Amino acid sequence: MPEIKPDTSGDANSDDAFMREALALAQQAASEGEIPVGAVVVKEGRIIGRGRNRPIAGHDPTAHAEINALREAARAVGNYRLDGCELFVTLEPCAMCSGALLHARLGRVVFGAKDPKTGAAGSVLDLFGEARLNHQTLVEGGVLAQECATLLSSFFQHRREEARMNHTPLRDDALRPDDAKFESLPGYPWLPNYLSDLPALAGLRMHYLDEGAHAGPPEGAPLTYLCLHGNPAWSYLYRKMIPVFLASGARVVAPDLPGFGKSDKPKKETAHRFDWHRQVLLEFVERLDLKQVVLVVQDWGGLLGLTLPMEAPARYAGLLVMNTTLATGELPLSAGFLAWREMCAKNPGFDVARLFARGNPQMTANECAAYNAPFPDAGHRAALRAFPRLVPEFEDSDGAAVSRRARDFWGSQWQGKSLMAIGAQDPVLGPPVMQALRQQIRGCGEPLVLAQAGHFVQEHGEAVAQKAVGYFSP
């Protein structure tokens, strides 16, 4: 039997409340690559059936949101007739679903956005208005219509953008990862997004995730968690944290740096420079016009990301900082980092999956293997070879001066909230390094220390994300 959820919203707002339940299901459908439509069946103020679009996943042309919700509701009451029930759906029902709704003897159908192409509740035809049918169902449209329509239009815009970007010419000096390498990765269901029009990219294609709430009134705009990965990771690193952030109503943006993940990969190691990657990120934030940002950083995500907010402080509301540092060139690099750099130089083809497995015994073999997906051969690994040498070592190193400027910003000008999480088992950027960084960040309180976590804190990320949601929520 499905979960029964009482209506606590009151009669005046119950339609909106139930439509928001349907919208949440529609967003789940979108995250799975399905057209975002969600539906709930309600009886006596309680939800007895939920459904979202699943034709692709189920290889079933009838698996529309309304049909799935009807099936669950019918099982709940033990009858295919649903007398006295109402259905809330984010999109005007098609002819198939309208027929099923009438056959189920629903008393009322409420939909959000109109469907001018296949809508059978008045847009293309009106089955519910057919007087010759032996059952009449009341239909009401337009409940949260703008929110429902925005979700659909954003989904199809992403699809069009993806199709356009898939035809972006590949530069001669770069490689493009094979989409087949990223199919069915565990815990990574989100749709890809691409852009190539940032000046710093000069035609390279950059991949990013962009999920959750994208708009809201200025006084109630949702938080945007900007999640920056390090080396040798990519946006897959945040798969355990993203669902927690999304469940809070926030937007989540997680880019793959050039050379990593699904982004194009320059063939030459010399293409990778501290100032270039920083400029790409600055332009990326401006291009997406990110606001109310909680900056989420670890490893190189911090070396680069911690230098961003001082250029546009008004965009940033918070900082979630995990095992990383500011490399100002004023202190010698740690022995742990020097050992890592030497290992990378001696073993340029090291197994990324094995690296993750060694420090994260809780990960499955398939999860570890997912980190190898962007790097099938030496040609795709230029960034992995270059990044260990890019950490600013001396005061005149590329990135050192801007990192010193960032240190001064965090110590005296930062106005947002800060939360630190530390993987205690990290031999390179563990507690001593993080406690020193904490002293440089104005208002940063006692850190959340994860005793079993190592360098890649995000692999224990649910607890960190839950703490962050509570801490940063307005």
Stockholm file with secondary structure:
# STOCKHOLM 1.0

chainA/1-474         MPEIKPDTSGDANSDDAFMREALALAQQAASEGEIPVGAVVVKEGRIIGRGRNRPIAGHDPTAHAEINALREAARAVGNYRLDGCELFVTLEPCAMCSGALLHARLGRVVFGAKDPKTGAAGSVLDLFGEARLNHQTLVEGGVLAQECATLLSSFFQHRREEARMNHTPLRDDALRPDDAKFESLPGYPWLPNYLSDLPALAGLRMHYLDEGAHAGPPEGAPLTYLCLHGNPAWSYLYRKMIPVFLASGARVVAPDLPGFGKSDKPKKETAHRFDWHRQVLLEFVERLDLKQVVLVVQDWGGLLGLTLPMEAPARYAGLLVMNTTLATGELPLSAGFLAWREMCAKNPGFDVARLFARGNPQMTANECAAYNAPFPDAGHRAALRAFPRLVPEFEDSDGAAVSRRARDFWGSQWQGKSLMAIGAQDPVLGPPVMQALRQQIRGCGEPLVLAQAGHFVQEHGEAVAQKAVGYFSP
#=GR chainA/1-474 SS CCCCEECCSCGGGHHHHHHHHHHHHHHHHHHTTSCCCEEEEEETTEEEEEEECCHHHHTCTTCCHHHHHHHHHHHHHTSSCCTTEEEEEEECCCHHHHHHHHHTTCSEEEEEECCTTTCTBTTSCBGGGCTTSSCCCEEEECTTHHHHHHHHHHHHHHHHHHHHHHTSCCCTTEECCCGGGGTTCTTCCCCCEEECCCGGGTTCCEEEEEEECCCCCGGGCCCEEEEECCTTCCGGGGTTTHHHHHHTTCEEEEECCTTSTTSCEESSGGGCCHHHHHHHHHHHHHHHTCCSEEEEECTHHHHHHTTSGGGSGGGEEEEEEESCCCCCSSSCCCHHHHHHHHHHHHCTTCCHHHHHHHHCTTSCHHHHHHTTTTCSSGGGGHHHHHHHHHSCCSTTSTTHHHHHHHHHHHHHTCCSEEEEEEETTCSSSSHHHHHHHHTTSTTCCSCEEETTCCSCGGGGHHHHHHHHHHHHCC
#=GC SS_cons         CCCCEECCSCGGGHHHHHHHHHHHHHHHHHHTTSCCCEEEEEETTEEEEEEECCHHHHTCTTCCHHHHHHHHHHHHHTSSCCTTEEEEEEECCCHHHHHHHHHTTCSEEEEEECCTTTCTBTTSCBGGGCTTSSCCCEEEECTTHHHHHHHHHHHHHHHHHHHHHHTSCCCTTEECCCGGGGTTCTTCCCCCEEECCCGGGTTCCEEEEEEECCCCCGGGCCCEEEEECCTTCCGGGGTTTHHHHHHTTCEEEEECCTTSTTSCEESSGGGCCHHHHHHHHHHHHHHHTCCSEEEEECTHHHHHHTTSGGGSGGGEEEEEEESCCCCCSSSCCCHHHHHHHHHHHHCTTCCHHHHHHHHCTTSCHHHHHHTTTTCSSGGGGHHHHHHHHHSCCSTTSTTHHHHHHHHHHHHHTCCSEEEEEEETTCSSSSHHHHHHHHTTSTTCCSCEEETTCCSCGGGGHHHHHHHHHHHHCC
//
